Amino acid sequence: MCVLSDGPLRYSAVRCEMANVTDAALAGALKELAEQGLVQRIQYEEIPPRVEYRLTEKGRSLLPVLQHICQWSGSFFKEESSLELARCQRCDYRP
């Protein structure tokens, strides 16, 4: 959801922002987020077809919560593991 925080994106742009996510998982997640009213899927009647995803007002209201979770997990993850924490590039968490 943080990937969509700056505005609508096409599927390929969302895919480029995500690390270690399969196409099936991403498509399923976007579909579920749309069903929950957090993301809006906009299909344009063009050739070739164009689809964009954007956050709804409900989705935008969840961003501060997600950012706090990212900050919290980043604080404790480093203490418990030597592995690097993978996260989206748009997260405002900085170790």
C-alpha positions in Angstrom: 0.0 0.0 0.0 2.9 2.4 0.7 3.9 2.0 -3.0 0.7 3.7 -4.0 1.0 6.5 -1.5 2.3 9.0 -4.1 -0.5 8.5 -6.5 -1.9 6.0 -9.0 0.4 3.4 -10.6 0.1 0.8 -13.3 0.6 -2.8 -12.3 4.1 -2.9 -13.9 5.2 0.1 -11.8 3.9 -1.5 -8.6 5.7 -4.7 -9.6 9.0 -2.8 -10.0 8.7 -1.3 -6.5 8.2 -4.7 -4.8 11.0 -7.0 -3.8 10.7 -10.8 -3.7 7.0 -10.9 -4.6 5.7 -13.2 -7.3 3.2 -11.9 -9.9 0.5 -14.3 -8.5 1.0 -13.0 -5.0 1.0 -9.4 -6.1 -2.1 -9.8 -8.3 -3.9 -11.6 -5.5 -3.0 -8.9 -2.9 -4.2 -6.1 -5.2 -7.4 -7.9 -5.8 -8.0 -8.5 -2.1 -7.1 -4.8 -1.2 -9.6 -3.7 -3.9 -12.3 -6.0 -2.4 -11.7 -4.5 1.0 -12.0 -1.0 -0.3 -8.4 0.0 0.4 -7.3 0.2 -3.3 -9.3 1.3 -6.3 -8.7 -0.5 -9.6 -9.3 1.7 -12.6 -9.6 0.2 -16.0 -9.4 2.5 -19.0 -11.1 1.4 -22.2 -8.1 1.9 -24.5 -6.1 -0.2 -26.8 -3.8 -1.6 -25.5 -5.8 -1.9 -22.2 -4.5 0.2 -19.3 -5.2 -0.5 -15.6 -4.2 1.7 -12.7 -4.3 1.2 -9.0 -4.8 4.0 -6.4 -5.4 4.2 -2.7 -8.9 5.0 -1.6 -9.6 7.4 1.3 -9.9 4.3 3.5 -6.5 3.1 2.3 -4.8 6.4 2.9 -6.1 6.4 6.4 -4.1 3.2 7.0 -0.7 4.5 5.8 0.3 6.0 9.2 -0.4 2.7 10.9 1.7 0.8 8.4 4.6 3.2 8.7 4.6 2.8 12.5 4.6 -1.0 12.1 7.5 -0.7 9.7 9.4 1.5 12.2 8.7 -0.9 15.1 9.7 -4.0 13.1 12.9 -2.3 11.9 13.9 -1.5 15.5 13.5 -5.0 16.7 14.5 -7.0 13.6 18.1 -5.8 13.7 18.4 -6.9 17.3 17.2 -10.5 16.6 18.8 -11.2 13.2 21.9 -10.5 11.1 19.7 -10.6 8.0 18.9 -7.4 6.1 15.2 -6.3 6.4 13.6 -6.1 3.0 11.1 -3.2 2.7 9.6 -1.0 0.0 11.6 2.0 -1.1 8.9 4.5 -0.2 8.8 3.6 3.5 9.9 6.5 5.7 11.7 4.1 8.1 15.4 4.7 8.3 17.6 2.4 10.5 
